[in-house]
Amino acid sequence: MKFAAPLFLYALPVVWLTLGVGLWLARKRRRALFQQFAGPESKWSDAGFSNKRKLWDAVLTFLAFTGLMVALARPLYFQFDERSELNGAPYLIALDASRSMLAADVRPTRYSAATNVLDRFFAETKGDRIGIVTFAGVGYLNAPLTFDTSALRTILSYINPLTLTDPGSSISAALERAARFFTSNNLPQRTLIVISDGEDLDGKALTLARKLHRDHSMTVHTIGVGTAAGARIPSQRGGAVMNATGFAVVTKLDENNLRRIANAAGGRYYRLGADGEGLRQLREEVLRPLAEKAARSESENYREGFFVPLALAIGALLARLFVGAERVVRRRPLPGILQENK
């Protein structure tokens, strides 16, 4: 809940103080006038008003003024409806398309497993604005933020790691490309999801992620693809990629690197899982709250709620009439002189 005119709430203590002082001065003046009329010893002429009713009358008066001030502040309550969902969470997904993602320790390959999960993820997504970045040695913006998940699925089907001419695996390249996009478009919410096996040959991703989070409020979540045992990287010519000493290069999932990058950039790390459960968990724990946060920033997603405090104020005024502090008197014995004459 928020208020369209919170200045009335800030003035509420002043209203309470003024009302309290006014009631106290009125009571003091009434007592002085009564003593001037009936004398200091005026028990015989006591009107017999109930002290409890007077107390309730004061409480209801304060409650009525409080309700009126809150109603003037225009309380607004959030309503998450279909129109709110159209302003879903904005985020970029950076997909690792380096040669190491062709390893087959996840069937059929790391890259195929990731794209299959992403395809289902896009099919199930409603309202989010999603963009795609692919990276190997260089980061490429394949799709800016869009609601059209069908187009994203089509773009995803055309991306092939074998067609990328930039060798290597540079997560920092994906971070830099995403940061340029967020900055140039002046987006308030800057969230990047990196799907990778964690290999970062230049070793700059951790430092860059920390800097981007600190200076540009960019949050990075990471999803690991692969296994700790790893697998050989297939070569275009067949067989496996060999190192300088003639041994086959084995690539392994570097969860520690992905976890450190996420922690440095204020995000979370998830393992993709056999059926994409990591990405689904990220949706529930991160993206849904992010979508609600984005919707809460839009004023059209709020409804007027002034009628609640206004009804409370009117109810307090009606209850004050019912209490009748200066209309209902308590029964008391007659003065002695009247009892003798009786």
RAQUIUR-V153956 format. One record per residue. N is the residue number from 0. SS is DSSP state (alpha for helix, beta for strand, coil for the rest). Layout:
<<N	SS> <N	SS>>
This chain:
<<0	coil> <1	beta> <2	beta> <3	coil> <4	coil> <5	coil> <6	alpha> <7	alpha> <8	alpha> <9	alpha> <10	coil> <11	alpha> <12	alpha> <13	alpha> <14	alpha> <15	alpha> <16	alpha> <17	alpha> <18	alpha> <19	alpha> <20	alpha> <21	alpha> <22	alpha> <23	alpha> <24	alpha> <25	alpha> <26	alpha> <27	alpha> <28	alpha> <29	alpha> <30	alpha> <31	alpha> <32	alpha> <33	alpha> <34	alpha> <35	alpha> <36	alpha> <37	alpha> <38	coil> <39	coil> <40	coil> <41	coil> <42	alpha> <43	alpha> <44	alpha> <45	coil> <46	coil> <47	coil> <48	beta> <49	coil> <50	alpha> <51	alpha> <52	alpha> <53	alpha> <54	alpha> <55	alpha> <56	alpha> <57	alpha> <58	alpha> <59	alpha> <60	alpha> <61	alpha> <62	alpha> <63	alpha> <64	alpha> <65	alpha> <66	alpha> <67	alpha> <68	alpha> <69	alpha> <70	alpha> <71	alpha> <72	coil> <73	coil> <74	beta> <75	beta> <76	beta> <77	beta> <78	coil> <79	coil> <80	coil> <81	alpha> <82	alpha> <83	alpha> <84	alpha> <85	coil> <86	coil> <87	coil> <88	coil> <89	beta> <90	beta> <91	beta> <92	beta> <93	beta> <94	beta> <95	beta> <96	coil> <97	coil> <98	alpha> <99	alpha> <100	alpha> <101	alpha> <102	coil> <103	coil> <104	coil> <105	coil> <106	coil> <107	coil> <108	coil> <109	alpha> <110	alpha> <111	alpha> <112	alpha> <113	alpha> <114	alpha> <115	alpha> <116	alpha> <117	alpha> <118	alpha> <119	alpha> <120	alpha> <121	alpha> <122	alpha> <123	alpha> <124	coil> <125	coil> <126	coil> <127	coil> <128	beta> <129	beta> <130	beta> <131	beta> <132	beta> <133	beta> <134	beta> <135	coil> <136	coil> <137	coil> <138	beta> <139	beta> <140	beta> <141	beta> <142	beta> <143	beta> <144	beta> <145	beta> <146	coil> <147	coil> <148	alpha> <149	alpha> <150	alpha> <151	alpha> <152	alpha> <153	alpha> <154	alpha> <155	alpha> <156	alpha> <157	alpha> <158	coil> <159	coil> <160	alpha> <161	alpha> <162	alpha> <163	coil> <164	coil> <165	coil> <166	coil> <167	coil> <168	coil> <169	coil> <170	alpha> <171	alpha> <172	alpha> <173	alpha> <174	alpha> <175	alpha> <176	alpha> <177	alpha> <178	alpha> <179	alpha> <180	alpha> <181	alpha> <182	alpha> <183	alpha> <184	coil> <185	coil> <186	coil> <187	coil> <188	coil> <189	beta> <190	beta> <191	beta> <192	beta> <193	beta> <194	beta> <195	beta> <196	coil> <197	coil> <198	coil> <199	coil> <200	coil> <201	coil> <202	coil> <203	coil> <204	alpha> <205	alpha> <206	alpha> <207	alpha> <208	alpha> <209	alpha> <210	alpha> <211	alpha> <212	alpha> <213	alpha> <214	alpha> <215	alpha> <216	coil> <217	beta> <218	beta> <219	beta> <220	beta> <221	beta> <222	beta> <223	beta> <224	coil> <225	coil> <226	coil> <227	coil> <228	coil> <229	coil> <230	beta> <231	beta> <232	coil> <233	beta> <234	coil> <235	coil> <236	coil> <237	coil> <238	coil> <239	beta> <240	coil> <241	beta> <242	coil> <243	coil> <244	coil> <245	coil> <246	coil> <247	beta> <248	coil> <249	beta> <250	beta> <251	coil> <252	coil> <253	coil> <254	alpha> <255	alpha> <256	alpha> <257	alpha> <258	alpha> <259	alpha> <260	alpha> <261	alpha> <262	alpha> <263	alpha> <264	coil> <265	coil> <266	coil> <267	coil> <268	beta> <269	beta> <270	beta> <271	coil> <272	coil> <273	coil> <274	coil> <275	coil> <276	alpha> <277	alpha> <278	alpha> <279	alpha> <280	alpha> <281	alpha> <282	alpha> <283	alpha> <284	alpha> <285	alpha> <286	alpha> <287	alpha> <288	alpha> <289	alpha> <290	alpha> <291	alpha> <292	alpha> <293	alpha> <294	alpha> <295	alpha> <296	coil> <297	coil> <298	alpha> <299	alpha> <300	alpha> <301	beta> <302	beta> <303	beta> <304	coil> <305	alpha> <306	alpha> <307	alpha> <308	alpha> <309	alpha> <310	alpha> <311	alpha> <312	alpha> <313	alpha> <314	alpha> <315	alpha> <316	alpha> <317	alpha> <318	alpha> <319	alpha> <320	alpha> <321	alpha> <322	alpha> <323	coil> <324	coil> <325	coil> <326	coil> <327	coil> <328	beta> <329	coil> <330	coil> <331	coil> <332	coil> <333	coil> <334	coil> <335	alpha> <336	alpha> <337	alpha> <338	alpha> <339	alpha> <340	alpha> <341	coil>>
